[in-house]
């Protein structure tokens, strides 16, 4: 879906080419952290005020867990991520494991993994 969004966005008439470097796509092996984070905020609903849940047409089950160096470091220490690069394939690998814990909402674990990596330096 993110690849489709990227193609559609840049097919629009008045989008400057220089914008391409600012919008990630899995086609370029990007982890698409910011896009996945935004989708998590818009799709998931929680009672902590972190995720807004205002987009109802996308299921939380479809989300890819946002991954950055902190999340990847924790996931590797917990042996739930084997990929060395923090790229799209790593995000998919991590999400596939998280789906074994909760297939209906795998991205909900992002906040905990990120917190362990940044706050706890795990």
N, C-alpha and C positions, 0 to 999 in steps of 0.2 A: 504493500500500500504506500509506503514512503517513497518508493521509486516512482510509482504512478503519480503521486503528489508532485514530486520534483519535475517530472516531464510535463505535467499539466501547467504548473506554475510558470515554467520557463517557455511554454508555448504562448503565453499571453503577450499581447502586442507591446506593452510599454514597460517591460521588465528589463532593466539594464543588465548587460552581460556581467558587469563587475559584481553583481549580486550573487552569482553562482558560487563564489567562494564562501559565502555566508550561510548557505542552505545545504545541509549535509544530505547525502544519499548513500544507501547501501551499495550502489553500483561502484562507488569509489572506495569501498571497504571501510567507510566511516562507521563508528558505533552509533552514530546519530543520537548521542546522549541528550542533547537539548530537545530534539523533536520527541524522543521517547518520554522524556520528563514532562514536557508539555502535555502530551497525550495522557500520561498517567494522571496529571492534575485535572484534566478536563473530563476523563472517563470514570475514574474510580471515585467512589463516595466513601468517606470515612467520617467518624464522629470526633476527630481531633482537629479538623480545620485545615489539614494539609492538602487533601484532595477534594476538589469541588464537586465532581460528579455531575456536571451540567450537560454533558453530551451523552444522550441516551441511546443513540443508534450504533455505538460501538460497545462491544462487550469487554469487560476487564480481562476475560480469558484470551482476548486477541492481542493484548499488550505485550511488548517486549520490554524486559527489565532494563532501565537505563543503567549503563555501565561506564565507569570512569576508572582512573587508576586506583582510587580508594576502594571501590566496590570490587574491582578485579583482585586486588591484593588480599582482601578478606576472603573472597570466594576461593582463591588458590590455597590459602592457609587452611580452609575448611575442606579442601579436596573436592569441591563441587565445580571447579573450573580447571581444565587442563591446558587450554590454549594459552600460548605465551603472549601473543599480541592482544591488545585491547582494541578489537575491531568489531565489525558487524557479526562475524562468525562467533566471537566470544560472547556477544550479547545474546545470540540465539542459543548457544550452548548453555549459558547460565539460565536462561529462561526455560529451556527444556528441562533442566534439573528442577527448577522451582515449580514447574507444572506437576512434578511428581509429588510435591508437598501440598499444592492447592491448584488443581487444574482450572478452577473458575476464576482465579485471581493471582497469577504468579508474580505480578509486579509489586504486590503489597510488601514483599520482603526487601525492596530496594532501600527504603528508609532505614531499616535496621542494619543492613550491610554497609550502607554509607556511614551511618553513625559509628559503627565499630571501627571503620577505617579512619575516619577523621577525628572523632572525639576521643576514642579509646586508643588510637594508634595501633590497632590490632593487626 
